[in-house]
Each structure stands twice: as C-alpha cells, then as structure tokens.
Amino acid sequence: MATVLSVSGSPSASSRTGRLLRHLDERLVAQGHDVIPLDVRTIPADALLGADFRHPAIVEATELFARADGVVIGTPVYKASYSGVLKALLDLLPQYALTGKTVLPLATGGSIAHVLAIDYALRPVLTSMGAAHTVQGWFTLDKDLTVHDDGSLTVAPSAAEALVQVVDQFSTALGRTPLLAVAG
C-alpha cells in the first residue's frame, strides 16, 4: 500500500477542483492506497504569504509531502496557470520535496484554451522539485463537473472515463495494480 498525498490547490471551499480530488481519492483508497487530503486553502494565509517556514501548518505540510510515496496535485487554472495559493505552498517546500515521488497533475477550468496549463505551467515546477515520475496529467472542464446540493459530485461520462485511466496509471506507477472492478 502506498501513501498518497492529495493536494487541492483551490482557494475556494466550494471548489469543483477540491471535490474532484476527493472523488478520485475514493478510487485510490478502493485500490488499497492510504490517501491523505490536503486543501492548501486551509493553511493560514499569513504563513503562506509571509513565507513563514516555521509556522506549524507549513511544517506539517512539509512533513506530509515527505511521508508520501505519491502526490496528486489538483488546481483550478487561472490566467493559463495554476493557482496562486498552490504556488505559495510549492514555494515554501524544500527544493527537492518531490524527490523519489510519483506525481499526478490535474487541472480544472472553464475553457479548453487552458488545457496546456498542466504541461507548460505545472509540470516544469514539479520536475524541478525532483519528481521521480510525473504521470500523464488531465484537464477537466468545469462543465463536466456537477456538484449536487448534498455536496456530491457527478463527472460527465467522457471525463470520468479519462480520469479513471489517469488515476489507474498513477496507481500502477505507485506499484499497485488497479482494481478494474472499482466503479469510476
């Protein structure tokens, strides 16, 4: 069993990105992984923006990255890049915080014009932080994610199928064969 840190880089509590990550976390748990969710928005802004490396929340986040075998990083796309709150956290982590880790980058956004944000904005940062293996990422359109009144999430069938494939690829890269019987 691998330990997976699932990081939501959305600044919003009602984020589709965050809900999508928690939805995908369920699949990873069903495949036998230990998943630890981290919503960057819950880290105090003064610690992030003040670059307070000794703040307990920053120390804890750094320790979570160190413990993880794999990291899922999800972000909404703003102005063709990943979120500022995610950038603030990544800037405070040790230079090689992802050394030896398998990483799955995910992004959500309102237009396919931002589909390359993963490859041109996020992937280079993850690589520079020492990621051992960054699997194929995935960009999901906001219109393919429906949040219901009870907080549950429905993913459009075409997007759901693609997400199952990238999550299973990530799981395989972690050394665990995905369970094909698990519903996506």
Stockholm file with secondary structure:
# STOCKHOLM 1.0

chainA/1-184         MATVLSVSGSPSASSRTGRLLRHLDERLVAQGHDVIPLDVRTIPADALLGADFRHPAIVEATELFARADGVVIGTPVYKASYSGVLKALLDLLPQYALTGKTVLPLATGGSIAHVLAIDYALRPVLTSMGAAHTVQGWFTLDKDLTVHDDGSLTVAPSAAEALVQVVDQFSTALGRTPLLAVAG
#=GR chainA/1-184 SS CCEEEEEECCSCTTCHHHHHHHHHHHHHHHTTCEEEEEEGGGSCHHHHHTTCTTSHHHHHHHHHHHHCSEEEEEEECBTTBCCHHHHHHHHHSCTTTTBTCEEEEEEEESCGGGTTHIIIIIHHHHHHTTBSEECCCEEEEGGGEEECTTSCEEECHHHHHHHHHHHHHHHHHTTCCCCTTSCC
#=GC SS_cons         CCEEEEEECCSCTTCHHHHHHHHHHHHHHHTTCEEEEEEGGGSCHHHHHTTCTTSHHHHHHHHHHHHCSEEEEEEECBTTBCCHHHHHHHHHSCTTTTBTCEEEEEEEESCGGGTTHIIIIIHHHHHHTTBSEECCCEEEEGGGEEECTTSCEEECHHHHHHHHHHHHHHHHHTTCCCCTTSCC
//
